[in-house]
Amino acid sequence: NLAKPVVGIISDYQTLSGVSSATLMARSVYDIDGDAIVRVWAEIIRPDYNPNQSDLTVTELPTIELTDPDNDGVYEGMSSDYDVYFDIAGAYIITVYAKDTHDIVSAPKNTLVIKQ
């Protein structure tokens, strides 16, 4: 029985004022079995998302890939103004996941981005 990866710490709640981009972070990401982490990402549920009136599935939520290019154990990703993820006022639910080499996905870890 293979263990799930763990996402230990993610970005605190953020408030955006006058900008439409945010930087998201995850650290203390590891796999109990020692398997390599192959992907860390954040899914965004927008304030105007209504699952009852949408054809979107979970796999089609806006996502931001979090990467660790300098191998310091801190995975980061930034939405740009071109992504228009944080373009309307309200609370955005951010859910961070990690996946290991066996395609096992961590439990979700949540934070919020508040756009004023």
Secondary structure as GFF3:
##gff-version 3
##sequence-region A 1 116
A	DSSP	beta_strand	5	10	.	.	.	ID=ss1
A	DSSP	beta_strand	14	16	.	.	.	ID=ss2
A	DSSP	beta_strand	23	31	.	.	.	ID=ss3
A	DSSP	beta_strand	37	45	.	.	.	ID=ss4
A	DSSP	three_ten_helix	51	53	.	.	.	ID=ss5
A	DSSP	three_ten_helix	58	60	.	.	.	ID=ss6
A	DSSP	beta_strand	63	66	.	.	.	ID=ss7
A	DSSP	beta_strand	74	78	.	.	.	ID=ss8
A	DSSP	beta_strand	90	100	.	.	.	ID=ss9
A	DSSP	beta_strand	109	115	.	.	.	ID=ss10
###
